[in-house]
């Protein structure tokens, strides 16, 4: 499989996580928590869109993931309980992905990244925001 196709496959997997998290939109127990849910969803959408455009430049994609993680952490500080926990988990997962892409050589190929932590955190946020 050509390298570009494999890289787009990796980005597509991140977009699947985004679709799962986008389903979180129910009424939260607190207006701040619902605002955090919405903000984290939008940040994930933004990060994945930017990263999709950066598949040929892993170092740039790394910065995108790490900057997104910092913004999600800032949102998480405004949340409570499960929403805060899930938001921090998403930030940690994004930071981890950014760290992997920052190294020279494998595993800096977006197509081969392990997205388990991001998928798990996305499901946790979906549940917390429901």
C-alpha positions in Angstrom: 0.0 0.0 0.0 1.5 3.4 -0.9 2.7 5.5 2.0 0.3 8.3 1.4 -2.7 5.9 1.5 -1.4 4.3 4.8 -1.1 7.8 6.3 -4.6 8.8 5.3 -5.8 5.5 6.8 -4.3 6.6 10.1 -6.0 9.9 9.9 -9.3 8.3 9.1 -9.0 6.3 12.3 -8.7 9.5 14.3 -11.8 10.8 12.5 -13.7 7.7 13.6 -12.9 8.7 17.2 -14.1 12.2 16.4 -17.4 10.8 15.1 -17.8 8.8 18.3 -17.2 11.8 20.5 -19.4 14.0 18.4 -22.4 11.9 19.5 -21.9 13.4 23.0 -24.3 16.2 23.2 -26.9 15.4 25.7 -27.8 17.5 28.7 -25.0 17.8 31.2 -25.5 18.2 34.9 -23.8 21.6 34.8 -23.7 24.3 32.1 -19.9 24.5 32.5 -19.6 20.8 31.8 -21.8 21.0 28.7 -19.7 23.9 27.4 -16.5 21.8 28.0 -18.1 18.9 26.1 -18.8 21.2 23.2 -15.4 22.8 23.3 -13.5 19.5 23.5 -15.6 18.2 20.5 -14.8 21.3 18.5 -11.1 21.0 19.4 -10.9 17.4 18.3 -12.6 18.3 15.1 -10.0 21.1 14.5 -7.0 18.9 15.5 -8.1 16.0 13.3 -8.8 18.3 10.3 -5.4 20.0 10.7 -3.6 16.7 11.2 -5.2 15.2 8.1 -3.7 18.0 6.1 -0.3 17.4 7.6 0.2 13.6 6.9 3.3 14.3 4.9 4.9 16.4 7.8 4.8 14.3 11.0 6.7 17.0 13.0 4.0 19.6 12.1 1.3 17.1 12.9 3.1 16.4 16.2 2.8 20.1 17.1 -0.9 20.2 16.1 -1.6 17.2 18.5 0.4 18.7 21.3 -1.2 22.2 20.9 -4.6 20.6 20.8 -3.8 18.7 24.0 -2.9 22.0 25.8 -6.2 23.5 24.7 -8.2 20.5 25.9 -6.4 20.6 29.2 -7.5 24.3 29.6 -11.1 23.3 28.9 -10.9 20.4 31.4 -10.0 22.8 34.1 -13.5 24.3 33.8 -15.2 20.9 34.1 -16.2 18.7 37.0 -16.1 15.0 37.7 -16.4 12.6 34.7 -16.3 15.4 32.1 -13.1 16.7 33.5 -11.5 13.2 33.8 -12.5 12.3 30.2 -11.2 15.6 28.9 -7.9 15.1 30.6 -7.7 11.6 29.2 -8.3 13.0 25.7 -5.5 15.6 26.3 -3.2 12.9 27.5 -4.0 10.8 24.4 -3.4 13.7 22.0 -0.2 14.6 23.7 1.0 11.0 23.4 0.2 10.9 19.7 2.1 14.2 19.3 5.1 12.7 21.1 5.1 9.7 18.9 5.1 11.8 15.8 7.9 14.0 17.1 10.5 11.3 17.1 12.6 10.6 14.0 11.7 7.4 12.3 9.1 4.9 13.4 6.6 5.3 15.0 6.2 8.7 13.5 4.0 7.5 10.7 0.4 8.6 11.4 -0.9 5.4 9.7 0.8 3.2 12.3 -0.1 5.1 15.5 -2.0 3.2 18.2 -5.2 5.1 18.7 -6.5 2.9 21.5 -6.1 5.5 24.2 -7.8 8.2 22.2 -10.7 5.9 21.3 -11.1 4.9 24.9 -11.0 8.6 26.1 -13.5 9.5 23.4 -15.9 6.9 24.5 -15.4 8.1 28.1 -16.2 11.6 27.1 -19.3 10.5 25.2 -20.6 8.8 28.3 -19.8 11.7 30.5 -21.5 14.2 28.2 -24.6 12.2 27.8 
